[in-house]
């Protein structure tokens, strides 16, 4: 009987427990502050425009300007180096050996054609002058005998054999004198200077061209052999560029095409020129052809043969909009530039509002990159050419002011 009593008590306990759990879980009355909490730290919306004053732009290095038109879509890139034509580079050599008694110039010095660069002492030069003076003295007798035989021949009193012998001797001595004079002139000695017995023991070495003295490879007191080069003179006024153009691009290169050069090791130094010669043979095994370009150096920049350059040969005439590379910002897999949306002139300051514009990019050369706006830009639109990174960081910071 006691067992049956507990049989009714246990289900009642289970019912009471279930009710109690229901009361604790959802049955209790709700309070006002138990409503769902609204998140208050949601990121604020980024501003569409960023407004800066001229003073602020100057402080952070922002520069604005129009979107330039550059020939970046129709160019051939080529590498090369500066050179001078053979007629503008001279090795100063001597025709007769001797001892250098004096060097009259320094490396880097500007010289003119015919200017004395050095003096060479040579004892054989004395003998050449002696032989020349002796030939001149003997020629006086030979010439007189020739004239006498010619007069007799004209009068019919002489023999043809005597006249022919005198004529042959005259021609031989005359040629001998001219040979001596030619030797002296090659040694830069005027024959008339020694006719009065003014024999010299040295001869000057003169500059064959006007230009700048290069490396001097000899010293005072050194003995130099005939044909030895003792220095060089270079005329950089006719400096040009030798570019290597490969076979795949060769058919697009024509005479007269404009070329923009950037000196590889001279920062942003830019020079211009045009194609004035195309070789007709390949260089070694490179399958490249040397293309010559004359340089417009009216600003007289210090260009030196051997400088390496990167060149863009313009083979088309279709300019494209382009901005400096730093003006393009990449974010989230897209590319943008910042354009001036509006300009407001106040009594004390002028402010500019910048707006982000998405673009696609094309060719990038010499610090500029082609842009293709995804939406049409206002006519004569201005863009942030420098400092676009600051605008991007300010935009990412929302509406917070610096």
Helices and strands as residue ranges (DSSP letters): H 2-22, I 23-27, G 32-34, E 49-53, H 54-60, E 63-66, E 68-70, E 75-83, G 86-88, E 89-93, E 98-103, E 110-111, E 116-121, H 123-155, H 160-186, G 191-194, E 202-206, E 211-216, E 223-224, E 229-234, G 236-238, E 240-246, H 247-250, E 258-263, E 270-283, E 288-296, E 308-314, E 320-324, G 325-327, E 329-331, E 334-345, E 350-365, E 368-373, E 382-386, H 388-396
